[in-house]
């Protein structure tokens, strides 16, 4: 690996990204219109995603996920938002495939077993 050219390294085949786009300078404090626009874009992308109260989790190839985040920025800019800050947390793993639904189901199963053991 030490001899590998870093400019030719491939991107990971899969990732899960938790993303929060923050439009700055909108006419009101509400950004629900912008959030809905991004959700429509994600639906059209075909990627697996789930909106939550503080952002959206997106699954797919690294390149596809990063591309849709960039496209969300471009779309909001074209709709008049002049500045956008994004918080992005991205996870990858090589030992197994695991969706965000798998991760939450695992924790929910542990919590369910807690409830059964306290009865």
Biopython code that builds the backbone (N, CA, C, O; Angstrom):
import numpy as np
from Bio.PDB.StructureBuilder import StructureBuilder

atoms = [
    (1, "UNK", "N", (0.830, -1.204, 0.000)),
    (1, "UNK", "CA", (0.000, 0.000, 0.000)),
    (1, "UNK", "C", (0.867, 1.257, 0.000)),
    (1, "UNK", "O", (0.446, 2.284, -0.534)),
    (2, "UNK", "N", (2.051, 1.207, 0.578)),
    (2, "UNK", "CA", (2.913, 2.386, 0.656)),
    (2, "UNK", "C", (3.337, 2.877, -0.724)),
    (2, "UNK", "O", (3.577, 4.071, -0.909)),
    (3, "UNK", "N", (3.434, 1.958, -1.704)),
    (3, "UNK", "CA", (3.858, 2.342, -3.051)),
    (3, "UNK", "C", (2.709, 2.841, -3.915)),
    (3, "UNK", "O", (2.926, 3.300, -5.036)),
    (4, "UNK", "N", (1.481, 2.751, -3.395)),
    (4, "UNK", "CA", (0.304, 3.120, -4.179)),
    (4, "UNK", "C", (0.233, 4.634, -4.376)),
    (4, "UNK", "O", (0.497, 5.405, -3.453)),
    (5, "UNK", "N", (-0.120, 5.038, -5.571)),
    (5, "UNK", "CA", (-0.313, 6.455, -5.865)),
    (5, "UNK", "C", (-1.651, 6.885, -5.267)),
    (5, "UNK", "O", (-2.695, 6.371, -5.670)),
    (6, "UNK", "N", (-1.641, 7.822, -4.310)),
    (6, "UNK", "CA", (-2.905, 8.218, -3.678)),
    (6, "UNK", "C", (-3.913, 8.809, -4.657)),
    (6, "UNK", "O", (-5.116, 8.790, -4.396)),
    (7, "UNK", "N", (-3.435, 9.329, -5.772)),
    (7, "UNK", "CA", (-4.359, 9.925, -6.744)),
    (7, "UNK", "C", (-5.111, 8.886, -7.563)),
    (7, "UNK", "O", (-6.068, 9.220, -8.262)),
    (8, "UNK", "N", (-4.683, 7.621, -7.482)),
    (8, "UNK", "CA", (-5.367, 6.579, -8.242)),
    (8, "UNK", "C", (-6.145, 5.623, -7.337)),
    (8, "UNK", "O", (-6.700, 4.637, -7.821)),
    (9, "UNK", "N", (-6.192, 5.899, -6.041)),
    (9, "UNK", "CA", (-6.957, 5.060, -5.126)),
    (9, "UNK", "C", (-8.441, 5.129, -5.470)),
    (9, "UNK", "O", (-8.954, 6.208, -5.765)),
    (10, "UNK", "N", (-9.130, 4.008, -5.438)),
    (10, "UNK", "CA", (-10.572, 4.042, -5.693)),
    (10, "UNK", "C", (-11.312, 4.561, -4.460)),
    (10, "UNK", "O", (-10.791, 4.525, -3.345)),
    (11, "UNK", "N", (-12.515, 5.036, -4.680)),
    (11, "UNK", "CA", (-13.366, 5.403, -3.545)),
    (11, "UNK", "C", (-14.033, 4.123, -3.033)),
    (11, "UNK", "O", (-14.120, 3.139, -3.768)),
    (12, "UNK", "N", (-14.503, 4.126, -1.782)),
    (12, "UNK", "CA", (-15.142, 2.926, -1.249)),
    (12, "UNK", "C", (-16.365, 2.526, -2.076)),
    (12, "UNK", "O", (-17.062, 3.384, -2.618)),
    (13, "UNK", "N", (-16.622, 1.212, -2.169)),
    (13, "UNK", "CA", (-17.764, 0.753, -2.976)),
    (13, "UNK", "C", (-19.116, 1.095, -2.359)),
    (13, "UNK", "O", (-20.118, 1.169, -3.070)),
    (14, "UNK", "N", (-19.153, 1.304, -1.042)),
    (14, "UNK", "CA", (-20.425, 1.616, -0.382)),
    (14, "UNK", "C", (-20.171, 2.495, 0.833)),
    (14, "UNK", "O", (-19.114, 2.427, 1.461)),
    (15, "UNK", "N", (-21.158, 3.318, 1.149)),
    (15, "UNK", "CA", (-21.061, 4.146, 2.346)),
    (15, "UNK", "C", (-22.457, 4.505, 2.837)),
    (15, "UNK", "O", (-23.452, 4.387, 2.121)),
    (16, "UNK", "N", (-22.484, 4.941, 4.073)),
    (16, "UNK", "CA", (-23.682, 5.520, 4.663)),
    (16, "UNK", "C", (-23.307, 6.922, 5.105)),
    (16, "UNK", "O", (-22.342, 7.099, 5.848)),
    (17, "UNK", "N", (-24.051, 7.914, 4.661)),
    (17, "UNK", "CA", (-23.763, 9.305, 5.016)),
    (17, "UNK", "C", (-24.959, 9.908, 5.733)),
    (17, "UNK", "O", (-26.106, 9.755, 5.312)),
    (18, "UNK", "N", (-24.665, 10.587, 6.808)),
    (18, "UNK", "CA", (-25.690, 11.354, 7.506)),
    (18, "UNK", "C", (-25.424, 12.810, 7.151)),
    (18, "UNK", "O", (-24.349, 13.337, 7.436)),
    (19, "UNK", "N", (-26.393, 13.452, 6.537)),
    (19, "UNK", "CA", (-26.183, 14.770, 5.943)),
    (19, "UNK", "C", (-27.217, 15.762, 6.455)),
    (19, "UNK", "O", (-28.403, 15.448, 6.563)),
    (20, "UNK", "N", (-26.747, 16.958, 6.767)),
    (20, "UNK", "CA", (-27.637, 18.059, 7.107)),
    (20, "UNK", "C", (-27.200, 19.271, 6.299)),
    (20, "UNK", "O", (-26.155, 19.861, 6.573)),
    (21, "UNK", "N", (-28.006, 19.645, 5.295)),
    (21, "UNK", "CA", (-27.744, 20.855, 4.521)),
    (21, "UNK", "C", (-28.405, 22.027, 5.229)),
    (21, "UNK", "O", (-29.579, 21.960, 5.595)),
    (22, "UNK", "N", (-27.653, 23.090, 5.418)),
    (22, "UNK", "CA", (-28.156, 24.239, 6.153)),
    (22, "UNK", "C", (-28.145, 25.461, 5.237)),
    (22, "UNK", "O", (-27.101, 26.084, 5.043)),
    (23, "UNK", "N", (-29.309, 25.806, 4.670)),
    (23, "UNK", "CA", (-29.387, 27.010, 3.839)),
    (23, "UNK", "C", (-29.222, 28.251, 4.720)),
    (23, "UNK", "O", (-29.856, 28.364, 5.769)),
    (24, "UNK", "N", (-28.384, 29.162, 4.294)),
    (24, "UNK", "CA", (-28.126, 30.382, 5.068)),
    (24, "UNK", "C", (-28.633, 31.578, 4.269)),
    (24, "UNK", "O", (-28.382, 31.687, 3.069)),
    (25, "UNK", "N", (-29.346, 32.467, 4.943)),
    (25, "UNK", "CA", (-29.827, 33.674, 4.295)),
    (25, "UNK", "C", (-31.170, 33.517, 3.618)),
    (25, "UNK", "O", (-31.498, 34.268, 2.700)),
    (26, "UNK", "N", (-31.953, 32.539, 4.068)),
    (26, "UNK", "CA", (-33.300, 32.392, 3.508)),
    (26, "UNK", "C", (-34.204, 33.470, 4.105)),
    (26, "UNK", "O", (-33.913, 33.990, 5.182)),
    (27, "UNK", "N", (-35.298, 33.812, 3.417)),
    (27, "UNK", "CA", (-36.163, 34.896, 3.886)),
    (27, "UNK", "C", (-36.784, 34.654, 5.272)),
    (27, "UNK", "O", (-37.076, 35.605, 5.998)),
    (28, "UNK", "N", (-36.984, 33.372, 5.636)),
    (28, "UNK", "CA", (-37.563, 33.071, 6.942)),
    (28, "UNK", "C", (-36.669, 32.053, 7.653)),
    (28, "UNK", "O", (-35.753, 31.486, 7.056)),
    (29, "UNK", "N", (-36.954, 31.834, 8.933)),
    (29, "UNK", "CA", (-36.192, 30.840, 9.694)),
    (29, "UNK", "C", (-36.533, 29.416, 9.263)),
    (29, "UNK", "O", (-35.742, 28.500, 9.487)),
    (30, "UNK", "N", (-37.686, 29.218, 8.655)),
    (30, "UNK", "CA", (-38.107, 27.893, 8.216)),
    (30, "UNK", "C", (-37.336, 27.474, 6.969)),
    (30, "UNK", "O", (-37.143, 28.270, 6.050)),
    (31, "UNK", "N", (-36.903, 26.231, 6.949)),
    (31, "UNK", "CA", (-36.239, 25.682, 5.760)),
    (31, "UNK", "C", (-36.984, 24.448, 5.247)),
    (31, "UNK", "O", (-36.415, 23.651, 4.501)),
    (32, "UNK", "N", (-38.247, 24.283, 5.636)),
    (32, "UNK", "CA", (-39.006, 23.099, 5.226)),
    (32, "UNK", "C", (-39.160, 23.019, 3.706)),
    (32, "UNK", "O", (-39.177, 21.921, 3.149)),
    (33, "UNK", "N", (-39.272, 24.152, 3.037)),
    (33, "UNK", "CA", (-39.385, 24.155, 1.578)),
    (33, "UNK", "C", (-38.111, 23.579, 0.955)),
    (33, "UNK", "O", (-38.181, 22.762, 0.038)),
    (34, "UNK", "N", (-36.962, 24.000, 1.449)),
    (34, "UNK", "CA", (-35.679, 23.512, 0.935)),
    (34, "UNK", "C", (-35.492, 22.026, 1.266)),
    (34, "UNK", "O", (-34.989, 21.262, 0.442)),
    (35, "UNK", "N", (-35.895, 21.627, 2.461)),
    (35, "UNK", "CA", (-35.794, 20.217, 2.851)),
    (35, "UNK", "C", (-36.656, 19.366, 1.918)),
    (35, "UNK", "O", (-36.216, 18.306, 1.473)),
    (36, "UNK", "N", (-37.863, 19.808, 1.621)),
    (36, "UNK", "CA", (-38.744, 19.061, 0.716)),
    (36, "UNK", "C", (-38.126, 18.953, -0.678)),
    (36, "UNK", "O", (-38.229, 17.909, -1.321)),
    (37, "UNK", "N", (-37.488, 20.021, -1.145)),
    (37, "UNK", "CA", (-36.841, 19.982, -2.459)),
    (37, "UNK", "C", (-35.728, 18.936, -2.484)),
    (37, "UNK", "O", (-35.597, 18.188, -3.453)),
    (38, "UNK", "N", (-34.936, 18.886, -1.431)),
    (38, "UNK", "CA", (-33.850, 17.898, -1.350)),
    (38, "UNK", "C", (-34.430, 16.489, -1.285)),
    (38, "UNK", "O", (-33.894, 15.576, -1.913)),
    (39, "UNK", "N", (-35.510, 16.298, -0.540)),
    (39, "UNK", "CA", (-36.127, 14.974, -0.443)),
    (39, "UNK", "C", (-36.648, 14.517, -1.816)),
    (39, "UNK", "O", (-36.543, 13.338, -2.155)),
    (40, "UNK", "N", (-37.201, 15.432, -2.591)),
    (40, "UNK", "CA", (-37.658, 15.079, -3.943)),
    (40, "UNK", "C", (-36.479, 14.653, -4.817)),
    (40, "UNK", "O", (-36.578, 13.695, -5.584)),
    (41, "UNK", "N", (-35.371, 15.369, -4.695)),
    (41, "UNK", "CA", (-34.165, 15.027, -5.449)),
    (41, "UNK", "C", (-33.669, 13.634, -5.056)),
    (41, "UNK", "O", (-33.319, 12.829, -5.919)),
    (42, "UNK", "N", (-33.641, 13.357, -3.760)),
    (42, "UNK", "CA", (-33.202, 12.043, -3.291)),
    (42, "UNK", "C", (-34.118, 10.936, -3.803)),
    (42, "UNK", "O", (-33.646, 9.871, -4.202)),
    (43, "UNK", "N", (-35.414, 11.182, -3.792)),
    (43, "UNK", "CA", (-36.366, 10.183, -4.302)),
    (43, "UNK", "C", (-36.078, 9.882, -5.764)),
    (43, "UNK", "O", (-36.095, 8.722, -6.176)),
    (44, "UNK", "N", (-35.816, 10.908, -6.543)),
    (44, "UNK", "CA", (-35.532, 10.734, -7.970)),
    (44, "UNK", "C", (-34.197, 10.026, -8.210)),
    (44, "UNK", "O", (-33.999, 9.424, -9.265)),
    (45, "UNK", "N", (-33.279, 10.094, -7.237)),
    (45, "UNK", "CA", (-31.941, 9.515, -7.412)),
    (45, "UNK", "C", (-31.948, 7.998, -7.396)),
    (45, "UNK", "O", (-31.063, 7.372, -7.979)),
    (46, "UNK", "N", (-32.929, 7.395, -6.741)),
    (46, "UNK", "CA", (-32.953, 5.948, -6.606)),
    (46, "UNK", "C", (-32.099, 5.423, -5.460)),
    (46, "UNK", "O", (-32.068, 4.217, -5.219)),
    (47, "UNK", "N", (-31.406, 6.308, -4.751)),
    (47, "UNK", "CA", (-30.613, 5.880, -3.598)),
    (47, "UNK", "C", (-31.523, 5.584, -2.413)),
    (47, "UNK", "O", (-32.629, 6.118, -2.324)),
    (48, "UNK", "N", (-31.061, 4.741, -1.516)),
    (48, "UNK", "CA", (-31.791, 4.473, -0.288)),
    (48, "UNK", "C", (-31.515, 5.631, 0.677)),
    (48, "UNK", "O", (-30.359, 5.999, 0.887)),
    (49, "UNK", "N", (-32.562, 6.201, 1.258)),
    (49, "UNK", "CA", (-32.390, 7.342, 2.158)),
    (49, "UNK", "C", (-33.513, 7.356, 3.177)),
    (49, "UNK", "O", (-34.567, 6.752, 2.975)),
    (50, "UNK", "N", (-33.268, 8.055, 4.272)),
    (50, "UNK", "CA", (-34.286, 8.212, 5.312)),
    (50, "UNK", "C", (-34.112, 9.584, 5.951)),
    (50, "UNK", "O", (-33.069, 9.875, 6.537)),
    (51, "UNK", "N", (-35.121, 10.412, 5.839)),
    (51, "UNK", "CA", (-35.100, 11.712, 6.494)),
    (51, "UNK", "C", (-35.338, 11.517, 7.989)),
    (51, "UNK", "O", (-36.105, 10.641, 8.390)),
    (52, "UNK", "N", (-34.683, 12.330, 8.806)),
    (52, "UNK", "CA", (-34.955, 12.359, 10.238)),
    (52, "UNK", "C", (-34.991, 13.815, 10.676)),
    (52, "UNK", "O", (-34.831, 14.707, 9.843)),
    (53, "UNK", "N", (-35.194, 14.074, 11.942)),
    (53, "UNK", "CA", (-35.446, 15.443, 12.396)),
    (53, "UNK", "C", (-34.264, 16.388, 12.214)),
    (53, "UNK", "O", (-34.454, 17.605, 12.199)),
    (54, "UNK", "N", (-33.050, 15.859, 12.075)),
    (54, "UNK", "CA", (-31.880, 16.736, 11.960)),
    (54, "UNK", "C", (-31.081, 16.490, 10.695)),
    (54, "UNK", "O", (-29.900, 16.832, 10.635)),
    (55, "UNK", "N", (-31.702, 15.903, 9.682)),
    (55, "UNK", "CA", (-30.994, 15.649, 8.436)),
    (55, "UNK", "C", (-31.537, 14.436, 7.720)),
    (55, "UNK", "O", (-32.699, 14.064, 7.885)),
    (56, "UNK", "N", (-30.673, 13.818, 6.916)),
    (56, "UNK", "CA", (-31.058, 12.655, 6.129)),
    (56, "UNK", "C", (-29.893, 11.680, 6.081)),
    (56, "UNK", "O", (-28.739, 12.083, 5.932)),
    (57, "UNK", "N", (-30.203, 10.397, 6.209)),
    (57, "UNK", "CA", (-29.208, 9.352, 6.038)),
    (57, "UNK", "C", (-29.358, 8.809, 4.626)),
    (57, "UNK", "O", (-30.465, 8.509, 4.177)),
    (58, "UNK", "N", (-28.226, 8.686, 3.925)),
    (58, "UNK", "CA", (-28.218, 8.244, 2.528)),
    (58, "UNK", "C", (-27.248, 7.072, 2.397)),
    (58, "UNK", "O", (-26.149, 7.103, 2.953)),
    (59, "UNK", "N", (-27.658, 6.041, 1.662)),
    (59, "UNK", "CA", (-26.802, 4.882, 1.403)),
    (59, "UNK", "C", (-26.556, 4.736, -0.088)),
    (59, "UNK", "O", (-27.427, 5.030, -0.906)),
    (60, "UNK", "N", (-25.371, 4.283, -0.425)),
    (60, "UNK", "CA", (-25.044, 3.999, -1.817)),
    (60, "UNK", "C", (-23.553, 3.954, -2.001)),
    (60, "UNK", "O", (-22.796, 3.929, -1.031)),
    (61, "UNK", "N", (-23.128, 3.943, -3.250)),
    (61, "UNK", "CA", (-21.690, 4.000, -3.503)),
    (61, "UNK", "C", (-21.187, 5.370, -3.057)),
    (61, "UNK", "O", (-21.941, 6.343, -3.041)),
    (62, "UNK", "N", (-19.919, 5.436, -2.699)),
    (62, "UNK", "CA", (-19.317, 6.705, -2.281)),
    (62, "UNK", "C", (-19.571, 7.775, -3.345)),
    (62, "UNK", "O", (-20.010, 8.885, -3.043)),
    (63, "UNK", "N", (-19.286, 7.415, -4.587)),
    (63, "UNK", "CA", (-19.416, 8.401, -5.666)),
    (63, "UNK", "C", (-20.857, 8.869, -5.841)),
    (63, "UNK", "O", (-21.096, 10.057, -6.059)),
    (64, "UNK", "N", (-21.812, 7.959, -5.749)),
    (64, "UNK", "CA", (-23.221, 8.336, -5.922)),
    (64, "UNK", "C", (-23.703, 9.202, -4.764)),
    (64, "UNK", "O", (-24.431, 10.173, -4.972)),
    (65, "UNK", "N", (-23.301, 8.854, -3.553)),
    (65, "UNK", "CA", (-23.730, 9.629, -2.380)),
    (65, "UNK", "C", (-23.138, 11.033, -2.424)),
    (65, "UNK", "O", (-23.848, 12.014, -2.202)),
    (66, "UNK", "N", (-21.846, 11.132, -2.710)),
    (66, "UNK", "CA", (-21.215, 12.461, -2.770)),
    (66, "UNK", "C", (-21.780, 13.290, -3.920)),
    (66, "UNK", "O", (-21.923, 14.507, -3.805)),
    (67, "UNK", "N", (-22.101, 12.625, -5.029)),
    (67, "UNK", "CA", (-22.677, 13.337, -6.177)),
    (67, "UNK", "C", (-24.039, 13.921, -5.816)),
    (67, "UNK", "O", (-24.315, 15.077, -6.138)),
    (68, "UNK", "N", (-24.899, 13.138, -5.148)),
    (68, "UNK", "CA", (-26.245, 13.642, -4.834)),
    (68, "UNK", "C", (-26.169, 14.780, -3.816)),
    (68, "UNK", "O", (-26.984, 15.702, -3.860)),
    (69, "UNK", "N", (-25.210, 14.727, -2.910)),
    (69, "UNK", "CA", (-25.035, 15.843, -1.965)),
    (69, "UNK", "C", (-24.635, 17.104, -2.729)),
    (69, "UNK", "O", (-25.159, 18.184, -2.458)),
    (70, "UNK", "N", (-23.721, 16.973, -3.670)),
    (70, "UNK", "CA", (-23.329, 18.116, -4.498)),
    (70, "UNK", "C", (-24.482, 18.628, -5.344)),
    (70, "UNK", "O", (-24.649, 19.836, -5.516)),
    (71, "UNK", "N", (-25.281, 17.699, -5.874)),
    (71, "UNK", "CA", (-26.437, 18.102, -6.676)),
    (71, "UNK", "C", (-27.473, 18.828, -5.814)),
    (71, "UNK", "O", (-28.139, 19.750, -6.285)),
    (72, "UNK", "N", (-27.608, 18.414, -4.562)),
    (72, "UNK", "CA", (-28.534, 19.116, -3.655)),
    (72, "UNK", "C", (-28.061, 20.555, -3.447)),
    (72, "UNK", "O", (-28.872, 21.482, -3.448)),
    (73, "UNK", "N", (-26.765, 20.742, -3.271)),
    (73, "UNK", "CA", (-26.228, 22.103, -3.158)),
    (73, "UNK", "C", (-26.543, 22.897, -4.421)),
    (73, "UNK", "O", (-27.057, 24.013, -4.344)),
    (74, "UNK", "N", (-26.235, 22.323, -5.582)),
    (74, "UNK", "CA", (-26.457, 23.033, -6.852)),
    (74, "UNK", "C", (-27.924, 23.379, -7.052)),
    (74, "UNK", "O", (-28.250, 24.472, -7.515)),
    (75, "UNK", "N", (-28.813, 22.448, -6.702)),
    (75, "UNK", "CA", (-30.244, 22.688, -6.868)),
    (75, "UNK", "C", (-30.698, 23.860, -5.993)),
    (75, "UNK", "O", (-31.393, 24.760, -6.463)),
    (76, "UNK", "N", (-30.299, 23.840, -4.717)),
    (76, "UNK", "CA", (-30.717, 24.925, -3.827)),
    (76, "UNK", "C", (-30.115, 26.257, -4.259)),
    (76, "UNK", "O", (-30.782, 27.289, -4.175)),
    (77, "UNK", "N", (-28.860, 26.250, -4.723)),
    (77, "UNK", "CA", (-28.267, 27.486, -5.242)),
    (77, "UNK", "C", (-29.071, 28.005, -6.434)),
    (77, "UNK", "O", (-29.328, 29.204, -6.546)),
    (78, "UNK", "N", (-29.467, 27.084, -7.327)),
    (78, "UNK", "CA", (-30.222, 27.521, -8.513)),
    (78, "UNK", "C", (-31.604, 28.040, -8.131)),
    (78, "UNK", "O", (-32.233, 28.766, -8.901)),
    (79, "UNK", "N", (-32.077, 27.666, -6.938)),
    (79, "UNK", "CA", (-33.368, 28.162, -6.442)),
    (79, "UNK", "C", (-33.226, 29.430, -5.605)),
    (79, "UNK", "O", (-34.187, 29.867, -4.972)),
    (80, "UNK", "N", (-32.034, 30.021, -5.599)),
    (80, "UNK", "CA", (-31.857, 31.307, -4.948)),
    (80, "UNK", "C", (-31.163, 31.298, -3.597)),
    (80, "UNK", "O", (-30.931, 32.363, -3.025)),
    (81, "UNK", "N", (-30.825, 30.128, -3.070)),
    (81, "UNK", "CA", (-30.100, 30.082, -1.797)),
    (81, "UNK", "C", (-28.629, 30.364, -2.120)),
    (81, "UNK", "O", (-27.991, 29.599, -2.843)),
    (82, "UNK", "N", (-28.099, 31.461, -1.583)),
    (82, "UNK", "CA", (-26.747, 31.866, -1.973)),
    (82, "UNK", "C", (-25.646, 31.195, -1.154)),
    (82, "UNK", "O", (-24.492, 31.155, -1.581)),
    (83, "UNK", "N", (-25.994, 30.669, 0.017)),
    (83, "UNK", "CA", (-24.976, 30.022, 0.853)),
    (83, "UNK", "C", (-25.585, 28.807, 1.546)),
    (83, "UNK", "O", (-26.696, 28.857, 2.074)),
    (84, "UNK", "N", (-24.820, 27.710, 1.526)),
    (84, "UNK", "CA", (-25.254, 26.473, 2.174)),
    (84, "UNK", "C", (-24.063, 25.888, 2.926)),
    (84, "UNK", "O", (-22.974, 25.749, 2.369)),
    (85, "UNK", "N", (-24.274, 25.556, 4.165)),
    (85, "UNK", "CA", (-23.294, 24.816, 4.954)),
    (85, "UNK", "C", (-23.838, 23.406, 5.106)),
    (85, "UNK", "O", (-25.032, 23.226, 5.345)),
    (86, "UNK", "N", (-22.984, 22.413, 4.973)),
    (86, "UNK", "CA", (-23.435, 21.034, 5.166)),
    (86, "UNK", "C", (-22.587, 20.344, 6.211)),
    (86, "UNK", "O", (-21.360, 20.444, 6.211)),
    (87, "UNK", "N", (-23.259, 19.648, 7.093)),
    (87, "UNK", "CA", (-22.596, 18.741, 8.025)),
    (87, "UNK", "C", (-22.772, 17.352, 7.439)),
    (87, "UNK", "O", (-23.891, 16.924, 7.158)),
    (88, "UNK", "N", (-21.657, 16.647, 7.256)),
    (88, "UNK", "CA", (-21.704, 15.319, 6.659)),
    (88, "UNK", "C", (-20.861, 14.376, 7.510)),
    (88, "UNK", "O", (-19.690, 14.644, 7.779)),
    (89, "UNK", "N", (-21.464, 13.281, 7.927)),
    (89, "UNK", "CA", (-20.733, 12.213, 8.615)),
    (89, "UNK", "C", (-20.891, 10.975, 7.744)),
    (89, "UNK", "O", (-22.008, 10.556, 7.442)),
    (90, "UNK", "N", (-19.757, 10.388, 7.340)),
    (90, "UNK", "CA", (-19.783, 9.262, 6.410)),
    (90, "UNK", "C", (-19.108, 8.061, 7.045)),
    (90, "UNK", "O", (-18.032, 8.173, 7.632)),
    (91, "UNK", "N", (-19.755, 6.911, 6.921)),
    (91, "UNK", "CA", (-19.172, 5.671, 7.419)),
    (91, "UNK", "C", (-19.027, 4.651, 6.313)),
    (91, "UNK", "O", (-19.875, 4.541, 5.426)),
    (92, "UNK", "N", (-17.933, 3.904, 6.382)),
    (92, "UNK", "CA", (-17.713, 2.790, 5.460)),
    (92, "UNK", "C", (-17.238, 1.600, 6.286)),
    (92, "UNK", "O", (-16.680, 1.760, 7.371)),
    (93, "UNK", "N", (-17.466, 0.426, 5.759)),
    (93, "UNK", "CA", (-16.895, -0.759, 6.402)),
    (93, "UNK", "C", (-16.615, -1.804, 5.334)),
    (93, "UNK", "O", (-17.282, -1.858, 4.300)),
    (94, "UNK", "N", (-15.609, -2.635, 5.610)),
    (94, "UNK", "CA", (-15.187, -3.628, 4.627)),
    (94, "UNK", "C", (-15.475, -5.057, 5.066)),
    (94, "UNK", "O", (-15.348, -5.979, 4.261)),
    (95, "UNK", "N", (-15.859, -5.263, 6.328)),
    (95, "UNK", "CA", (-16.038, -6.629, 6.826)),
    (95, "UNK", "C", (-17.395, -7.228, 6.473)),
    (95, "UNK", "O", (-17.523, -8.449, 6.394)),
    (96, "UNK", "N", (-18.409, -6.390, 6.260)),
    (96, "UNK", "CA", (-19.729, -6.910, 5.894)),
    (96, "UNK", "C", (-20.591, -5.785, 5.356)),
    (96, "UNK", "O", (-20.296, -4.606, 5.553)),
    (97, "UNK", "N", (-21.670, -6.170, 4.667)),
    (97, "UNK", "CA", (-22.662, -5.195, 4.211)),
    (97, "UNK", "C", (-23.636, -4.968, 5.351)),
    (97, "UNK", "O", (-24.112, -5.921, 5.969)),
    (98, "UNK", "N", (-23.930, -3.716, 5.627)),
    (98, "UNK", "CA", (-24.870, -3.393, 6.696)),
    (98, "UNK", "C", (-25.568, -2.088, 6.346)),
    (98, "UNK", "O", (-24.920, -1.055, 6.176)),
    (99, "UNK", "N", (-26.888, -2.138, 6.239)),
    (99, "UNK", "CA", (-27.656, -0.931, 5.921)),
    (99, "UNK", "C", (-27.945, -0.155, 7.194)),
    (99, "UNK", "O", (-27.750, -0.665, 8.297)),
    (100, "UNK", "N", (-28.409, 1.074, 7.041)),
    (100, "UNK", "CA", (-28.774, 1.828, 8.235)),
    (100, "UNK", "C", (-29.960, 1.184, 8.934)),
    (100, "UNK", "O", (-30.088, 1.291, 10.153)),
    (101, "UNK", "N", (-30.823, 0.519, 8.186)),
    (101, "UNK", "CA", (-31.941, -0.204, 8.808)),
    (101, "UNK", "C", (-31.427, -1.377, 9.638)),
    (101, "UNK", "O", (-31.962, -1.660, 10.710)),
    (102, "UNK", "N", (-30.380, -2.067, 9.144)),
    (102, "UNK", "CA", (-29.775, -3.162, 9.907)),
    (102, "UNK", "C", (-29.207, -2.660, 11.236)),
    (102, "UNK", "O", (-29.357, -3.304, 12.274)),
    (103, "UNK", "N", (-28.560, -1.507, 11.183)),
    (103, "UNK", "CA", (-27.937, -0.949, 12.394)),
    (103, "UNK", "C", (-28.983, -0.626, 13.453)),
    (103, "UNK", "O", (-28.815, -0.975, 14.621)),
    (104, "UNK", "N", (-30.052, 0.032, 13.052)),
    (104, "UNK", "CA", (-31.075, 0.398, 14.033)),
    (104, "UNK", "C", (-31.837, -0.830, 14.515)),
    (104, "UNK", "O", (-32.229, -0.888, 15.681)),
    (105, "UNK", "N", (-32.054, -1.808, 13.644)),
    (105, "UNK", "CA", (-32.746, -3.039, 14.048)),
    (105, "UNK", "C", (-31.943, -3.785, 15.102)),
    (105, "UNK", "O", (-32.518, -4.356, 16.029)),
    (106, "UNK", "N", (-30.622, -3.788, 14.972)),
    (106, "UNK", "CA", (-29.757, -4.455, 15.952)),
    (106, "UNK", "C", (-29.919, -3.821, 17.333)),
    (106, "UNK", "O", (-30.055, -4.529, 18.331)),
    (107, "UNK", "N", (-29.905, -2.499, 17.388)),
    (107, "UNK", "CA", (-30.061, -1.800, 18.670)),
    (107, "UNK", "C", (-31.469, -2.019, 19.223)),
    (107, "UNK", "O", (-31.637, -2.239, 20.423)),
    (108, "UNK", "N", (-32.470, -1.961, 18.365)),
    (108, "UNK", "CA", (-33.851, -2.186, 18.818)),
    (108, "UNK", "C", (-34.025, -3.590, 19.384)),
    (108, "UNK", "O", (-34.761, -3.775, 20.353)),
    (109, "UNK", "N", (-33.358, -4.585, 18.791)),
    (109, "UNK", "CA", (-33.421, -5.963, 19.316)),
    (109, "UNK", "C", (-32.780, -6.049, 20.693)),
    (109, "UNK", "O", (-33.298, -6.732, 21.577)),
    (110, "UNK", "N", (-31.671, -5.371, 20.881)),
    (110, "UNK", "CA", (-31.029, -5.341, 22.206)),
    (110, "UNK", "C", (-31.927, -4.684, 23.238)),
    (110, "UNK", "O", (-32.027, -5.161, 24.368)),
    (111, "UNK", "N", (-32.584, -3.587, 22.860)),
    (111, "UNK", "CA", (-33.484, -2.907, 23.787)),
    (111, "UNK", "C", (-34.705, -3.773, 24.095)),
    (111, "UNK", "O", (-35.191, -3.776, 25.226)),
    (112, "UNK", "N", (-35.197, -4.501, 23.108)),
    (112, "UNK", "CA", (-36.341, -5.389, 23.327)),
    (112, "UNK", "C", (-35.964, -6.512, 24.306)),
    (112, "UNK", "O", (-36.779, -6.920, 25.132)),
    (113, "UNK", "N", (-34.729, -7.001, 24.205)),
    (113, "UNK", "CA", (-34.301, -8.052, 25.135)),
    (113, "UNK", "C", (-34.146, -7.486, 26.535)),
    (113, "UNK", "O", (-34.359, -8.208, 27.509)),
    (114, "UNK", "N", (-33.778, -6.211, 26.666)),
    (114, "UNK", "CA", (-33.727, -5.553, 27.988)),
    (114, "UNK", "C", (-35.109, -5.554, 28.630)),
    (114, "UNK", "O", (-35.261, -5.845, 29.816)),
    (115, "UNK", "N", (-36.116, -5.220, 27.818)),
    (115, "UNK", "CA", (-37.483, -5.130, 28.320)),
    (115, "UNK", "C", (-37.977, -6.506, 28.770)),
    (115, "UNK", "O", (-38.670, -6.608, 29.782)),
    (116, "UNK", "N", (-37.634, -7.553, 28.041)),
    (116, "UNK", "CA", (-38.064, -8.912, 28.395)),
    (116, "UNK", "C", (-37.384, -9.386, 29.683)),
    (116, "UNK", "O", (-37.998, -10.080, 30.494)),
    (117, "UNK", "N", (-36.122, -9.009, 29.866)),
    (117, "UNK", "CA", (-35.397, -9.472, 31.045)),
    (117, "UNK", "C", (-35.824, -8.722, 32.312)),
    (117, "UNK", "O", (-35.576, -9.196, 33.420)),
    (118, "UNK", "N", (-36.458, -7.565, 32.157)),
    (118, "UNK", "CA", (-36.906, -6.821, 33.336)),
    (118, "UNK", "C", (-38.316, -7.210, 33.759)),
    (118, "UNK", "O", (-38.814, -6.723, 34.774)),
    (119, "UNK", "N", (-38.969, -8.089, 32.985)),
    (119, "UNK", "CA", (-40.341, -8.504, 33.324)),
    (119, "UNK", "C", (-40.338, -9.564, 34.389)),
    (119, "UNK", "O", (-41.401, -10.031, 34.798)),
]
sb = StructureBuilder()
sb.init_structure("model")
sb.init_model(0)
sb.init_chain("A")
sb.init_seg("    ")
for serial, (resi, resn, name, xyz) in enumerate(atoms, 1):
    if name == "N":
        sb.init_residue(resn, " ", resi, " ")
    sb.init_atom(name, np.array(xyz, "f"), 0.0, 1.0, " ", f" {name:<3s}", serial, name[0])
structure = sb.get_structure()
